[in-house]
Amino acid sequence: MTKIYFTIAATKYHYGQDIFEKGMTVRLVKEPENDHDREAIKVEAEGLGQVGYVANSPWTVEGESYSAGRLYDKIGDTAEGTVMYVLEKGILCQLNETE
């Protein structure tokens, strides 16, 4: 499987970036009823709940990341990812392979 990367954005509206560490697992959950973005994918962390969203703007997507729009049809209703880098402008993650 080709490696797929995504960026977590909007962390400042939840718990901030300080909660993220390299190797941490996050859960992606599609939000088709989101009033602002029909391809919204929220990001959750165990024990905390929502911690951000998958970036869906050219100004918030880091490096070779997929935007939420590009990622949306590649995952089921939920998926998991692993934090690779905590950057100033976002959290770079890799999508975990599904069986």
C-alpha distances in whole Angstrom, upper triangle without the diagonal:
4,6,9,12,15,19,22,25,28,29,32,33,32,32,31,29,31,29,26,25,22,19,21,19,19,19,19,21,22,25,26,30,30,33,31,28,27,23,24,21,23,22,24,25,26,30,30,29,28,27,26,24,21,22,23,25,25,27,25,22,21,19,16,16,15,18,19,20,16,14,17,16,12,13,16,19,18,15,15,14,16,18,18,21,24,25,29,27,25,22,19,16,12,11,10,8,10,11
4,6,10,13,17,20,23,26,27,30,31,31,31,30,27,29,28,24,23,20,19,20,19,19,19,18,21,21,25,26,29,29,32,30,26,25,22,22,20,22,21,24,24,26,30,30,28,27,26,25,22,19,20,20,22,22,24,22,19,18,16,12,13,12,16,17,18,14,13,16,15,12,14,17,20,19,16,15,14,15,17,16,19,22,23,26,25,22,20,16,14,11,10,11,9,12,14
4,7,10,14,16,20,23,24,27,28,28,27,26,23,25,24,21,20,17,16,17,16,16,17,16,19,20,23,25,28,27,30,28,25,25,21,21,19,20,19,21,21,23,27,27,26,24,23,22,20,16,17,18,20,20,22,20,16,15,13,10,10,11,14,15,17,14,12,15,15,12,13,17,19,17,14,13,11,12,13,12,15,18,19,23,21,19,16,13,10,7,7,9,9,12,15
4,7,11,13,16,20,21,24,25,25,25,24,21,24,23,19,19,16,16,16,15,14,15,13,16,17,20,21,25,24,26,25,21,21,17,17,15,17,16,18,19,22,25,25,23,21,20,18,16,13,14,15,17,17,19,16,13,12,11,8,7,7,10,12,13,10,9,12,13,10,11,15,17,15,12,12,9,11,12,12,14,17,18,21,19,16,14,11,9,6,5,8,9,12,15
4,7,10,13,17,17,21,22,22,22,20,18,20,20,16,16,14,14,14,13,13,14,13,16,16,19,21,24,23,25,23,20,20,17,16,14,15,14,16,17,20,24,22,21,19,18,16,14,10,11,13,15,14,16,13,10,9,9,7,5,6,9,11,13,11,9,13,14,12,13,16,18,16,13,11,9,9,10,9,11,13,14,17,15,12,10,7,6,4,6,9,12,14,18
4,7,10,13,14,17,19,18,19,17,15,18,18,14,15,14,14,14,13,11,12,11,13,14,16,18,21,19,22,19,17,18,14,13,11,12,11,14,15,19,22,20,19,16,14,12,10,7,7,10,12,12,13,10,7,8,9,8,4,5,7,8,11,10,8,11,14,12,12,15,16,14,12,11,9,10,9,10,11,12,13,15,13,10,8,6,5,6,7,11,13,16,19
4,6,10,11,14,15,15,16,14,12,15,15,12,14,13,14,14,13,12,13,11,14,15,17,19,21,19,21,18,16,18,15,13,11,11,10,13,15,18,21,19,17,15,12,10,8,6,6,9,10,11,11,8,6,6,9,9,6,8,8,9,12,12,11,13,16,15,15,18,18,16,14,13,10,11,9,10,10,10,10,12,9,6,5,5,6,9,10,14,17,19,23
4,7,7,11,12,12,12,11,10,13,12,10,13,13,14,13,12,10,11,10,13,14,15,18,20,17,19,17,15,17,14,12,10,9,7,10,12,15,18,15,14,11,9,6,6,5,6,9,11,13,12,9,8,9,12,13,10,11,10,10,13,14,13,14,18,17,16,18,17,15,14,12,10,11,9,11,11,10,10,11,9,6,5,7,8,11,12,15,18,20,23
4,6,8,9,10,12,10,9,13,13,12,15,16,18,16,16,13,14,13,14,15,15,18,19,16,18,15,14,16,14,12,11,10,9,12,14,17,19,16,15,12,9,6,5,6,5,9,10,12,10,7,8,10,13,15,12,12,11,11,14,15,14,16,19,19,18,20,19,18,17,16,14,15,13,14,13,11,11,11,8,5,7,9,11,14,15,18,22,23,27
4,5,6,8,10,8,9,13,13,13,17,18,20,18,18,15,15,14,15,16,15,18,18,15,16,14,14,17,15,12,12,10,10,12,14,18,18,15,14,10,8,5,6,8,8,11,11,14,12,9,11,13,17,19,16,16,14,13,16,18,17,18,21,22,21,22,20,19,19,18,17,17,15,17,16,13,13,12,10,8,10,13,14,18,18,21,24,26,29
4,5,5,6,5,6,9,10,10,14,16,17,15,15,13,14,14,15,17,17,20,20,17,19,17,17,19,18,14,13,11,9,11,12,15,16,12,12,9,6,5,8,10,10,14,15,17,15,12,13,14,18,20,17,18,16,15,19,20,19,20,23,23,22,23,21,19,19,17,16,16,14,16,14,11,12,11,10,8,9,12,14,17,18,21,24,25,29
4,5,6,4,7,10,11,12,16,18,21,18,19,16,18,18,19,20,19,22,22,19,20,18,18,21,20,17,16,14,13,14,15,18,18,14,14,11,9,8,11,13,13,16,16,18,16,13,16,17,20,22,20,21,19,18,21,23,22,23,27,27,25,26,24,23,22,21,20,19,17,19,17,14,13,12,11,10,12,15,17,21,22,24,28,29,33
4,7,7,10,13,13,14,18,21,22,20,20,17,17,17,17,18,17,20,19,16,17,15,17,19,19,15,15,12,12,13,14,17,17,13,13,10,8,7,10,13,14,16,17,19,17,15,17,19,22,24,21,21,19,18,21,23,22,22,26,26,25,25,23,21,22,21,20,21,19,21,20,17,17,15,14,13,14,18,19,22,23,25,28,29,33
4,6,9,11,10,12,16,19,20,17,17,14,15,15,16,18,17,20,20,17,18,17,18,20,20,16,15,11,11,10,11,14,13,9,9,7,5,7,10,13,15,17,19,21,20,16,18,20,23,25,22,22,20,18,22,24,22,22,26,26,24,24,22,20,20,19,18,19,17,20,19,16,17,16,15,13,14,17,18,21,21,23,27,27,31
4,7,8,7,10,13,16,18,15,16,14,15,16,18,20,20,23,23,20,22,21,21,24,23,19,17,14,12,11,10,13,12,9,10,9,6,8,12,15,16,20,21,23,21,18,19,20,23,25,22,23,22,20,24,26,24,24,28,27,25,26,24,21,21,19,18,18,16,18,17,14,15,15,15,13,13,17,17,21,21,23,27,28,31
4,6,7,9,12,15,17,15,16,14,17,17,19,21,21,24,24,21,23,21,21,24,23,19,18,15,13,13,12,15,15,12,13,11,8,9,12,14,15,18,19,21,18,15,17,17,20,23,20,21,20,20,23,25,23,24,28,27,25,27,25,22,22,20,18,17,14,17,15,11,12,11,11,10,11,14,16,19,21,23,27,28,31
4,5,6,9,12,14,12,14,13,16,17,19,21,22,25,26,23,25,23,23,25,23,20,18,15,13,13,12,15,16,13,14,13,9,10,12,14,14,18,19,20,18,14,16,15,18,20,18,20,19,19,23,24,22,23,27,26,24,26,25,22,21,18,16,15,11,13,11,7,9,9,9,8,8,11,13,17,19,21,24,26,30
4,6,8,11,14,12,15,14,17,19,21,24,25,28,29,26,28,26,26,28,26,23,21,18,15,15,13,15,15,13,15,14,11,13,16,17,18,22,22,23,21,18,19,18,21,23,21,23,23,23,26,27,25,26,30,29,27,28,27,24,23,20,18,16,13,14,12,9,11,11,13,11,10,14,15,19,21,22,26,28,31
4,7,10,12,10,12,11,14,17,19,22,23,26,27,25,27,26,25,27,25,22,19,16,13,12,9,11,11,10,12,12,9,11,15,16,18,21,23,24,22,19,20,19,21,23,21,22,22,22,25,26,24,25,28,27,25,26,24,21,20,17,15,14,11,14,12,10,13,13,15,12,11,14,14,17,19,20,24,25,28
4,7,9,7,9,9,13,15,18,21,22,26,27,25,27,25,25,26,24,21,18,15,12,11,9,12,13,12,13,13,9,11,14,14,16,20,21,22,21,17,17,16,18,20,18,19,20,20,23,24,21,23,26,24,22,24,23,20,18,15,12,10,7,10,9,7,10,12,13,10,8,10,11,14,16,17,21,22,26
4,6,6,9,11,14,17,20,23,25,28,30,28,30,29,27,29,26,23,20,18,15,14,11,13,15,14,16,16,13,15,17,17,18,22,23,24,23,19,19,17,18,20,18,20,21,21,25,25,22,24,27,25,23,25,25,21,19,15,13,9,7,8,8,7,11,13,15,12,9,11,11,13,16,16,20,22,25
4,6,9,11,15,17,20,23,26,29,31,29,32,30,28,29,26,24,21,19,16,15,13,15,17,17,18,18,15,16,18,17,18,22,23,24,23,19,18,16,17,18,16,19,20,21,25,24,21,24,26,24,22,24,24,21,18,14,11,8,5,5,6,7,11,14,15,13,9,9,9,11,14,14,18,20,23
4,6,10,13,16,19,22,25,28,30,29,32,30,28,29,26,24,20,19,15,15,12,13,16,17,18,18,16,17,18,17,19,23,25,25,25,21,20,18,18,19,17,19,21,21,24,23,21,23,25,22,20,22,23,19,16,12,9,6,5,6,9,10,14,17,18,15,12,11,9,10,12,11,15,17,20
4,7,10,13,16,20,22,26,27,26,29,28,26,27,24,21,18,16,12,11,9,10,13,13,14,14,13,14,16,16,18,21,24,25,24,21,19,18,19,20,17,19,20,20,23,23,20,21,24,21,19,21,20,17,14,10,8,6,5,8,10,11,14,17,18,15,11,11,9,11,12,12,15,17,20
4,7,10,13,17,19,23,25,24,27,26,24,24,22,19,15,14,10,9,7,8,12,12,13,13,12,14,14,14,17,20,23,24,24,21,19,19,20,19,17,18,19,18,21,21,17,19,21,18,16,17,17,13,10,7,6,5,6,10,12,13,16,19,19,16,12,12,9,10,10,9,12,14,17
4,7,10,13,16,19,21,20,23,22,21,21,18,16,12,10,7,6,5,7,11,11,10,10,9,10,11,11,14,17,20,22,22,18,17,17,19,19,16,16,16,15,18,18,15,16,18,17,14,15,14,11,9,6,5,6,7,11,13,13,16,18,18,14,11,11,9,10,9,10,13,14,17
4,7,10,13,16,18,17,21,21,19,18,16,13,10,8,6,5,6,8,11,11,9,9,10,11,10,11,14,17,20,22,23,19,18,19,21,20,16,16,16,14,17,17,14,14,16,15,12,12,11,7,6,5,6,9,11,14,16,17,19,21,20,16,13,14,11,11,10,10,13,13,16
4,7,10,13,15,14,18,17,15,15,12,10,6,6,5,6,9,11,14,14,11,9,10,10,8,8,12,14,17,20,20,17,16,17,19,18,15,13,13,10,13,14,10,10,13,12,9,9,8,5,5,6,7,11,12,15,17,17,19,21,19,16,14,14,11,12,9,11,13,13,16
4,6,10,12,12,15,16,13,13,11,9,5,5,6,8,11,13,15,14,11,10,12,11,9,10,13,14,18,21,22,19,18,20,22,21,17,15,14,11,13,15,12,10,12,13,9,9,6,5,7,9,11,14,16,19,21,21,22,24,22,18,17,17,15,15,13,14,15,14,17
4,6,9,9,13,13,11,9,7,6,4,6,9,11,15,17,19,17,14,12,14,12,10,10,13,13,17,20,21,18,18,20,22,21,17,15,13,9,11,13,10,8,10,11,9,8,5,6,9,12,14,17,19,21,23,23,24,25,22,19,18,18,17,17,14,16,17,16,19
4,5,6,9,10,8,7,7,5,6,7,10,12,16,18,20,18,14,12,14,12,10,11,13,13,16,20,21,19,19,22,24,23,19,17,15,11,12,15,13,10,13,15,12,12,9,10,13,15,17,20,21,24,25,24,25,26,23,20,20,20,19,20,18,19,21,20,22
4,6,9,10,8,5,6,7,8,10,14,16,20,22,23,22,18,16,18,16,13,13,15,14,17,21,22,20,20,23,26,24,21,18,15,12,12,15,13,10,12,15,13,12,9,12,15,18,20,23,24,27,28,27,28,28,25,23,23,23,22,22,20,21,22,21,24
4,6,9,8,7,9,9,11,12,15,17,21,23,24,22,18,16,18,16,14,16,17,16,19,22,24,22,22,26,28,27,24,21,18,15,15,18,17,14,16,18,17,16,13,15,18,20,22,25,26,29,30,29,29,30,27,24,24,25,24,25,23,25,26,24,27
4,6,6,6,8,7,9,10,14,16,19,22,23,20,17,14,16,14,12,13,14,13,16,20,20,19,19,23,26,25,22,19,16,13,13,17,16,13,16,19,17,17,14,15,18,20,21,24,24,27,27,26,26,26,23,21,22,23,22,24,22,24,26,25,28
4,6,7,10,9,12,13,17,19,23,25,26,23,20,17,18,16,14,16,16,14,16,20,20,19,21,24,27,27,24,21,18,15,15,19,19,16,19,22,21,20,18,19,22,24,25,27,27,30,30,28,28,28,24,23,24,25,25,27,25,28,29,29,31
4,7,9,8,12,12,16,19,22,25,26,23,20,17,17,14,12,14,13,11,13,16,17,16,18,21,24,24,21,19,15,13,13,17,17,15,18,21,20,21,18,19,21,23,23,26,26,28,27,26,25,25,21,20,22,23,23,25,24,27,28,28,31
4,5,5,9,11,14,18,21,24,26,23,20,16,17,14,11,11,11,9,11,15,16,15,16,19,22,22,18,16,12,10,9,13,14,11,14,17,17,17,16,17,19,20,21,24,24,26,26,25,24,24,20,19,20,21,21,22,21,24,25,25,28
4,6,9,12,15,18,22,25,26,24,20,18,19,16,13,13,13,11,13,17,19,17,18,21,23,22,19,16,13,10,9,12,13,10,12,15,15,15,13,15,17,20,21,24,25,27,27,27,26,27,23,21,22,22,22,22,20,23,24,23,26
4,6,10,13,16,20,23,25,23,19,16,17,14,11,10,11,8,12,15,17,15,15,18,20,19,16,12,10,6,6,9,9,6,9,12,12,12,11,13,14,17,17,21,21,23,24,24,24,24,21,19,19,19,18,19,17,19,21,20,23
4,6,10,13,17,20,21,19,16,13,14,11,7,7,9,8,11,15,16,14,14,17,20,19,15,13,10,6,8,11,10,8,11,13,12,13,11,12,13,15,16,19,19,21,22,21,21,22,19,16,17,17,17,18,16,19,20,20,23
4,7,10,13,16,18,16,13,11,11,9,6,6,8,9,13,16,17,14,14,16,19,18,14,12,10,6,9,11,9,7,11,12,10,11,9,9,10,12,12,15,16,19,19,19,20,21,18,15,14,15,14,15,13,15,17,17,20
4,7,10,13,15,13,10,7,8,6,4,6,9,11,14,18,18,15,15,17,20,20,16,14,12,9,12,14,12,11,15,15,13,13,11,10,11,11,12,15,15,18,19,18,19,20,17,14,13,15,14,15,14,16,18,18,22
4,7,10,13,10,8,6,6,5,5,7,10,13,16,18,18,15,15,16,19,19,15,14,13,11,14,16,13,13,16,16,13,14,12,10,10,9,9,11,12,15,16,15,16,18,16,13,11,12,11,13,12,14,17,17,20
4,7,9,7,5,4,5,7,9,10,14,16,19,22,22,18,18,19,22,22,18,18,17,15,18,19,16,16,19,18,15,15,13,10,10,9,10,12,12,16,17,16,18,19,18,15,13,15,13,15,14,15,18,18,21
4,6,5,5,7,6,9,11,13,16,19,22,24,24,20,20,20,23,23,20,20,19,18,21,22,19,19,22,21,18,18,16,13,12,10,10,11,11,15,16,15,18,19,19,15,13,15,13,15,14,15,18,18,21
4,6,6,9,10,13,15,17,20,23,26,28,28,24,23,24,26,26,23,23,23,21,24,25,22,22,24,23,19,19,17,14,13,11,12,13,13,17,18,18,21,23,22,19,16,18,16,17,17,16,19,19,21
4,6,10,11,14,17,19,22,25,28,30,29,26,26,26,29,29,26,26,26,23,27,28,25,24,27,26,23,22,20,17,17,15,16,16,16,20,21,20,23,24,24,21,19,21,19,21,20,20,23,22,25
4,6,7,11,14,17,19,22,25,27,26,23,23,24,27,27,24,24,23,21,25,26,23,23,26,25,22,22,20,17,17,15,16,16,16,19,20,18,21,21,21,18,17,19,18,20,20,20,23,23,26
4,6,9,12,14,18,20,23,26,25,21,22,23,26,26,23,22,21,19,22,24,21,20,23,23,20,19,16,14,15,14,15,16,16,20,20,19,21,22,21,18,16,19,17,19,19,19,22,22,24
4,6,8,11,14,17,19,22,21,18,19,20,23,24,20,20,18,16,19,21,18,18,21,21,18,18,15,13,14,13,14,15,15,19,19,17,19,20,18,15,14,17,16,18,17,19,22,21,25
4,7,10,12,15,18,20,19,16,16,17,21,22,18,18,17,15,19,21,18,18,22,21,19,20,18,15,15,14,13,14,13,16,16,14,15,16,15,12,11,14,14,16,16,18,21,22,25
4,7,9,12,14,17,16,12,13,15,18,19,16,16,14,12,16,18,16,16,19,19,18,19,17,15,15,14,13,14,13,16,15,13,14,15,13,10,10,12,13,15,16,18,21,22,25
4,6,8,11,14,14,11,11,13,17,17,13,13,10,8,12,14,12,12,16,16,15,16,14,13,13,13,13,14,14,16,16,15,15,16,13,10,10,12,12,14,14,17,20,20,24
4,6,9,12,12,9,9,11,14,13,10,9,7,5,9,11,9,10,13,13,13,15,14,12,12,12,11,13,12,14,15,14,14,16,13,10,9,10,10,12,11,14,17,18,22
4,6,8,9,6,5,9,12,12,9,8,6,6,9,10,10,11,15,15,15,18,17,16,15,15,14,15,14,15,15,14,13,14,11,9,10,10,11,13,14,17,20,21,25
4,7,9,7,7,10,13,13,10,8,5,5,6,9,10,10,14,15,15,18,17,17,17,17,16,18,18,19,18,18,17,17,13,12,13,13,14,16,16,19,21,22,26
4,5,5,6,10,12,13,11,10,7,8,9,11,13,14,17,18,19,21,21,21,20,21,19,21,19,20,19,18,16,16,12,12,14,14,16,18,18,22,24,26,29
4,6,5,8,10,11,10,10,8,11,11,12,14,16,19,19,21,23,24,23,22,22,20,22,20,20,19,18,16,16,12,12,15,14,16,18,19,23,25,27,30
4,6,8,11,13,12,13,10,13,14,15,17,18,21,22,23,26,25,25,24,23,21,22,20,20,18,17,14,13,9,11,14,14,17,19,20,24,27,29,32
4,6,10,12,10,11,9,11,13,14,15,16,20,20,20,23,23,22,21,20,18,18,16,16,15,14,11,11,7,7,10,11,13,16,17,21,24,26,29
4,7,8,6,7,6,9,11,11,12,14,17,17,18,21,21,20,19,18,16,16,15,14,13,13,11,12,9,8,10,9,11,13,15,18,21,23,27
4,6,6,9,9,12,14,14,14,17,20,19,20,23,23,22,20,18,15,15,13,12,10,11,9,10,8,7,8,7,10,12,14,18,21,23,27
4,6,9,11,14,16,14,15,18,20,19,20,24,25,23,21,19,16,16,14,12,11,13,11,13,11,10,11,8,11,12,14,18,20,23,27
4,7,9,13,14,12,12,16,18,16,18,21,23,21,19,18,15,15,14,13,13,15,14,16,14,13,13,9,11,10,12,16,18,20,24
4,6,9,11,9,9,13,15,13,15,18,19,18,16,15,12,13,12,12,12,14,13,15,13,11,10,8,8,9,10,14,16,18,22
4,6,8,6,6,9,11,10,12,16,17,16,14,14,13,14,14,14,15,17,16,18,15,13,13,10,10,10,10,14,15,17,21
4,5,5,6,8,11,11,13,16,16,16,15,15,14,16,16,16,17,17,17,18,15,13,13,12,12,12,12,16,18,19,23
4,6,5,6,9,10,10,13,13,13,12,14,13,16,16,18,18,18,18,20,16,14,14,13,13,13,12,15,17,18,21
4,6,5,8,10,11,13,14,15,15,17,16,19,20,21,21,22,21,23,19,17,17,16,16,16,15,18,19,19,22
4,6,7,8,10,13,15,15,14,16,15,18,19,19,21,22,21,23,20,18,17,16,15,14,13,16,16,17,20
4,6,5,7,10,11,11,11,12,12,15,16,17,19,20,20,22,20,17,16,14,13,12,9,12,13,14,17
4,6,6,8,9,10,10,13,14,17,19,20,22,23,23,25,22,19,18,17,15,14,12,14,15,15,18
4,6,7,9,11,12,15,16,19,21,22,24,26,26,28,25,22,21,20,18,16,13,15,15,14,16
4,7,10,11,10,12,13,16,19,20,22,24,25,27,24,21,20,18,15,13,10,12,11,11,13
4,7,7,6,9,11,15,17,19,22,23,24,27,24,21,19,17,15,13,9,10,10,9,12
4,5,7,10,13,17,20,22,24,25,27,29,27,23,22,20,17,16,12,12,12,10,12
4,7,11,14,17,20,23,25,25,27,29,26,23,21,21,18,17,14,14,14,12,14
4,7,10,14,16,19,22,22,24,26,24,21,19,18,15,14,11,11,12,10,13
4,7,11,13,16,19,20,22,24,23,19,17,16,12,11,8,8,9,8,11
4,7,10,13,16,17,20,22,21,17,14,13,10,9,6,6,8,8,12
4,7,9,12,14,16,19,18,14,11,10,6,5,4,5,9,10,14
4,6,9,11,14,18,17,14,10,9,5,5,7,7,10,13,16
4,6,8,11,14,14,11,7,6,4,7,9,10,14,16,20
4,7,10,13,14,11,8,6,5,7,10,12,15,18,21
4,6,10,11,9,6,5,7,10,13,15,18,21,25
4,7,8,7,5,6,9,12,15,17,21,24,27
4,6,5,6,7,11,14,17,20,23,26,29
4,6,8,10,14,17,20,23,26,29,33
4,7,9,13,16,19,22,25,28,31
4,6,10,13,15,18,22,24,28
4,6,10,13,15,19,21,25
4,7,10,13,16,19,23
4,7,9,13,15,19
4,6,9,12,16
4,6,9,13
4,6,10
4,7
4
